[in-house]
Amino acid sequence: MAISQLCRILLGCALVTTWSTAHALTPPLEEAELRHAATVVAEGEVGGPLQCLGEIDTTACGPKFKYMAPFTIRKILHGKAIRTTGTIYFYHVFYKDGCTGDQDATHYPGERGVYYLRQVEGGGWHQVHWSGVTVTHEGHGTLPACPH
């Protein structure tokens, strides 16, 4: 097989893989959609430690777990917040090989950015969509083990 044929085959496989993965995820929301869905848009910071609240669902791609972390609103950009300290909640799916799909952005202590949030029962927040976070400073750490 000629090198040019091999290159075309590999390029075709890469395009098919990229296309199928990209189309398996929901696209990011426009800023106006995020703002409309949010109770508050704020610059904030994720604290630690993270805590796993347990498995909430089993999807075709793997188990879905709910996590929480301390969260501080540093500056409100849009909307209102009852308070400026509390908890941010997020979901994480531990995907099997070959699976793709939606989940929330995963947060780590020290992360800072702009967050599109909705108030949840108990006074905490949840991001309105996986694309509802613009990270300006990466956090560090790992997700804690979850109770079984």
C-alpha positions in Angstrom: 0.0 0.0 0.0 1.4 3.4 -1.0 2.1 5.9 1.8 -0.4 8.4 0.3 -3.2 5.8 0.5 -2.3 5.0 4.1 -2.3 8.7 4.9 -5.8 9.1 3.3 -7.1 6.1 5.3 -5.7 7.4 8.6 -7.1 10.9 7.9 -10.5 9.5 7.0 -10.5 7.5 10.3 -9.5 10.5 12.3 -12.3 12.6 10.7 -14.9 10.0 11.3 -13.8 9.6 15.0 -13.8 13.4 15.5 -17.2 13.9 13.8 -18.9 11.1 15.7 -17.6 12.3 19.1 -18.4 15.9 18.4 -21.9 15.0 17.4 -22.5 12.8 20.4 -22.2 15.9 22.7 -24.7 18.7 23.0 -23.2 21.9 21.7 -22.2 24.7 24.0 -25.0 27.2 24.7 -24.9 30.8 23.5 -24.1 33.4 26.2 -27.7 34.8 26.0 -29.1 31.3 26.6 -26.8 30.7 29.6 -27.7 34.1 31.0 -31.4 33.5 30.6 -31.2 30.1 32.4 -29.0 31.4 35.2 -30.2 32.8 38.6 -26.8 34.5 38.9 -23.7 35.0 36.7 -20.7 35.5 38.9 -17.0 35.4 39.1 -16.3 32.8 41.7 -13.9 30.3 43.3 -14.2 26.6 44.1 -12.8 25.6 47.5 -12.1 22.3 49.0 -12.4 19.6 49.9 -14.7 18.1 47.3 -17.2 15.5 48.5 -19.0 12.8 46.7 -22.6 12.5 47.6 -23.0 9.1 45.8 -24.2 7.5 42.7 -27.4 9.1 41.4 -27.9 7.1 38.1 -26.4 4.4 36.0 -26.2 5.4 32.3 -25.4 3.2 29.3 -21.9 4.7 29.5 -21.3 4.2 33.2 -22.2 5.4 36.7 -23.2 9.0 37.3 -22.1 10.5 40.6 -23.0 13.8 42.3 -20.3 15.9 43.9 -20.2 19.1 45.9 -17.6 21.7 46.8 -17.4 24.9 48.8 -18.0 27.9 46.5 -17.5 31.6 46.9 -19.0 34.3 44.7 -16.4 37.1 44.3 -18.4 39.4 42.1 -22.0 39.3 40.7 -22.1 40.1 37.0 -25.8 39.5 36.5 -28.8 38.5 38.6 -29.0 38.1 42.3 -27.6 35.7 44.9 -29.1 35.1 48.4 -25.6 34.8 49.7 -22.0 34.8 48.4 -20.7 31.6 50.0 -22.2 28.1 49.8 -21.9 25.0 47.8 -21.6 24.2 44.1 -22.9 20.8 42.9 -21.9 19.0 39.8 -22.2 15.5 38.2 -19.5 13.3 36.8 -19.9 10.2 34.7 -17.1 7.6 34.7 -17.3 6.7 31.0 -16.6 3.2 29.6 -14.2 3.1 26.7 -15.8 4.4 23.5 -18.7 6.2 25.2 -19.3 9.9 25.0 -22.0 12.1 26.4 -22.9 15.0 28.5 -22.0 15.8 32.0 -21.2 18.9 34.0 -17.8 20.6 34.0 -15.8 19.0 36.8 -14.5 21.4 39.4 -11.4 21.2 41.6 -10.2 23.3 44.5 -8.6 26.6 43.5 -10.5 26.9 40.3 -11.7 30.4 39.5 -13.8 31.7 36.7 -17.1 33.0 35.5 -20.0 30.7 36.4 -23.6 30.7 35.1 -25.5 29.2 38.0 -29.0 28.5 39.2 -30.0 28.4 42.8 -30.9 24.9 44.1 -32.8 23.9 47.2 -30.8 24.4 50.3 -29.0 27.5 49.1 -26.3 26.0 46.9 -25.8 26.4 43.1 -25.6 24.2 40.1 -24.2 25.3 36.7 -26.9 25.7 34.1 -25.1 23.7 31.4 -21.6 22.1 30.9 -20.6 25.2 28.9 -21.8 27.5 31.7 -18.3 27.9 33.1 -15.4 29.9 31.8 -12.3 28.9 33.8 -9.7 31.7 34.3 -7.6 29.7 36.7 -7.4 25.9 36.8 -8.0 24.1 40.0 -6.1 21.0 41.1 -6.8 17.7 42.7 -8.7 14.5 42.1 -12.3 13.5 42.6 -12.8 11.8 45.9 -13.9 8.2 46.2 -17.6 7.7 46.4 -19.6 5.6 48.8 -20.9 2.4 47.3 
